[in-house]
Amino acid sequence: MSEISKLLDNITPQQFQQLIYEAEKRGLVSSKRDVLTISELSRKAHANAKAHGFWEDWEQIDSLPAEFDKDRWRDALISTRLLLIISEVTEALEALRRGDRAGFREEIADTFIRLGDLCGGLNIDAELMILSKMRLNESRPYKHGKRF
Protein backbone atom coordinates (compact mmCIF):
# COMPACT_ATOMS: atom_id res chain seq x y z
CA MET A 1 0.00 0.00 0.00
CA SER A 2 1.38 3.38 -0.95
CA GLU A 3 1.96 6.15 1.57
CA ILE A 4 -0.79 8.21 -0.07
CA SER A 5 -3.26 5.34 0.33
CA LYS A 6 -2.34 5.03 4.00
CA LEU A 7 -2.92 8.74 4.50
CA LEU A 8 -6.26 8.61 2.68
CA ASP A 9 -7.45 5.85 5.00
CA ASN A 10 -7.20 8.25 7.92
CA ILE A 11 -9.11 11.26 6.61
CA THR A 12 -12.82 11.95 6.40
CA PRO A 13 -14.59 12.51 3.06
CA GLN A 14 -14.85 16.20 3.92
CA GLN A 15 -11.10 16.41 4.55
CA PHE A 16 -10.49 14.61 1.26
CA GLN A 17 -12.63 17.13 -0.64
CA GLN A 18 -10.75 19.99 1.03
CA LEU A 19 -7.43 18.37 0.12
CA ILE A 20 -8.47 18.10 -3.54
CA TYR A 21 -9.75 21.68 -3.53
CA GLU A 22 -6.43 22.98 -2.15
CA ALA A 23 -4.39 20.88 -4.59
CA GLU A 24 -6.44 22.17 -7.54
CA LYS A 25 -6.12 25.76 -6.32
CA ARG A 26 -2.33 25.40 -6.23
CA GLY A 27 -2.25 23.78 -9.66
CA LEU A 28 -0.97 20.47 -8.32
CA VAL A 29 -3.83 18.45 -9.82
CA SER A 30 -6.62 19.06 -12.26
CA SER A 31 -9.71 17.01 -11.64
CA LYS A 32 -11.12 18.18 -14.97
CA ARG A 33 -8.28 16.52 -16.84
CA ASP A 34 -9.19 13.12 -15.45
CA VAL A 35 -12.97 13.35 -15.73
CA LEU A 36 -14.43 10.66 -17.97
CA THR A 37 -17.96 10.17 -19.14
CA ILE A 38 -19.29 6.67 -18.73
CA SER A 39 -19.07 6.25 -22.50
CA GLU A 40 -15.40 7.30 -22.50
CA LEU A 41 -14.69 4.92 -19.62
CA SER A 42 -16.29 2.09 -21.60
CA ARG A 43 -14.30 2.88 -24.74
CA LYS A 44 -11.00 3.22 -22.89
CA ALA A 45 -11.48 0.17 -20.68
CA HIS A 46 -12.44 -1.98 -23.64
CA ALA A 47 -9.60 -0.71 -25.84
CA ASN A 48 -7.10 -1.49 -23.07
CA ALA A 49 -8.54 -4.95 -22.40
CA LYS A 50 -8.58 -5.74 -26.11
CA ALA A 51 -5.00 -4.50 -26.55
CA HIS A 52 -3.93 -6.83 -23.74
CA GLY A 53 -5.56 -9.91 -25.30
CA PHE A 54 -8.66 -10.22 -23.14
CA TRP A 55 -11.00 -10.34 -26.15
CA GLU A 56 -9.12 -12.88 -28.28
CA ASP A 57 -11.69 -15.53 -27.36
CA TRP A 58 -14.51 -13.30 -28.62
CA GLU A 59 -12.73 -12.66 -31.90
CA GLN A 60 -12.20 -16.40 -32.47
CA ILE A 61 -15.94 -17.15 -32.38
CA ASP A 62 -16.40 -16.04 -35.98
CA SER A 63 -13.89 -18.66 -37.12
CA LEU A 64 -15.94 -21.52 -35.61
CA PRO A 65 -17.51 -23.93 -38.10
CA ALA A 66 -21.08 -23.16 -39.18
CA GLU A 67 -22.57 -25.98 -37.09
CA PHE A 68 -21.55 -24.22 -33.86
CA ASP A 69 -24.14 -21.95 -32.26
CA LYS A 70 -22.08 -18.76 -32.16
CA ASP A 71 -24.64 -16.86 -30.08
CA ARG A 72 -24.42 -19.58 -27.43
CA TRP A 73 -20.62 -19.25 -27.37
CA ARG A 74 -20.92 -15.46 -27.09
CA ASP A 75 -23.37 -15.85 -24.21
CA ALA A 76 -20.89 -18.15 -22.46
CA LEU A 77 -18.15 -15.54 -22.85
CA ILE A 78 -20.44 -12.79 -21.57
CA SER A 79 -21.22 -15.01 -18.57
CA THR A 80 -17.50 -15.38 -17.87
CA ARG A 81 -17.03 -11.63 -18.01
CA LEU A 82 -19.98 -11.10 -15.66
CA LEU A 83 -18.37 -13.50 -13.19
CA LEU A 84 -15.15 -11.51 -13.42
CA ILE A 85 -17.12 -8.39 -12.50
CA ILE A 86 -18.56 -10.26 -9.52
CA SER A 87 -15.04 -11.33 -8.54
CA GLU A 88 -13.99 -7.67 -8.35
CA VAL A 89 -16.98 -6.90 -6.08
CA THR A 90 -16.00 -9.89 -3.93
CA GLU A 91 -12.42 -8.62 -3.73
CA ALA A 92 -13.78 -5.22 -2.62
CA LEU A 93 -15.79 -6.94 0.11
CA GLU A 94 -12.75 -8.87 1.30
CA ALA A 95 -10.63 -5.71 1.38
CA LEU A 96 -13.33 -4.00 3.43
CA ARG A 97 -13.49 -6.96 5.82
CA ARG A 98 -9.71 -6.66 6.32
CA GLY A 99 -10.04 -2.95 7.01
CA ASP A 100 -8.06 -2.17 3.85
CA ARG A 101 -9.82 0.98 2.64
CA ALA A 102 -7.27 1.63 -0.11
CA GLY A 103 -7.68 -1.92 -1.39
CA PHE A 104 -11.46 -1.50 -1.23
CA ARG A 105 -11.29 1.64 -3.38
CA GLU A 106 -8.99 -0.09 -5.86
CA GLU A 107 -11.34 -3.06 -6.24
CA ILE A 108 -14.33 -0.75 -6.72
CA ALA A 109 -12.33 0.91 -9.52
CA ASP A 110 -11.60 -2.53 -11.00
CA THR A 111 -15.34 -3.26 -10.93
CA PHE A 112 -16.08 -0.12 -12.95
CA ILE A 113 -13.27 -0.93 -15.37
CA ARG A 114 -14.58 -4.45 -15.99
CA LEU A 115 -18.14 -3.14 -16.41
CA GLY A 116 -16.86 -0.51 -18.81
CA ASP A 117 -14.91 -3.12 -20.74
CA LEU A 118 -17.99 -5.32 -21.10
CA CYS A 119 -20.18 -2.42 -22.21
CA GLY A 120 -17.52 -1.27 -24.66
CA GLY A 121 -17.10 -4.76 -26.08
CA LEU A 122 -20.84 -5.28 -26.51
CA ASN A 123 -21.51 -1.73 -27.78
CA ILE A 124 -23.84 -1.03 -24.88
CA ASP A 125 -24.44 2.68 -24.37
CA ALA A 126 -24.14 2.46 -20.58
CA GLU A 127 -24.72 6.18 -20.13
CA LEU A 128 -28.04 6.04 -21.95
CA MET A 129 -29.09 2.83 -20.19
CA ILE A 130 -28.23 4.23 -16.74
CA LEU A 131 -30.17 7.45 -17.35
CA SER A 132 -33.14 5.49 -18.67
CA LYS A 133 -33.09 3.13 -15.69
CA MET A 134 -32.75 6.00 -13.21
CA ARG A 135 -35.84 7.67 -14.72
CA LEU A 136 -37.76 4.41 -14.37
CA ASN A 137 -36.60 4.00 -10.75
CA GLU A 138 -37.80 7.52 -9.93
CA SER A 139 -41.34 6.45 -10.82
CA ARG A 140 -41.28 3.33 -8.69
CA PRO A 141 -42.85 3.10 -5.22
CA TYR A 142 -40.85 3.27 -1.99
CA LYS A 143 -38.33 0.39 -1.94
CA HIS A 144 -39.95 -0.64 -5.23
CA GLY A 145 -42.87 -2.02 -3.21
CA LYS A 146 -40.72 -4.52 -1.31
CA ARG A 147 -39.81 -4.86 2.36
CA PHE A 148 -36.07 -4.32 1.78
Summary of the structure (lengths in Angstrom):
residues: 148
radius of gyration: 19.7
end to end distance: 36.4
largest distance: 63.3
contacts: 343
relative contact order: 0.12
helix: 74%
strand: 0%
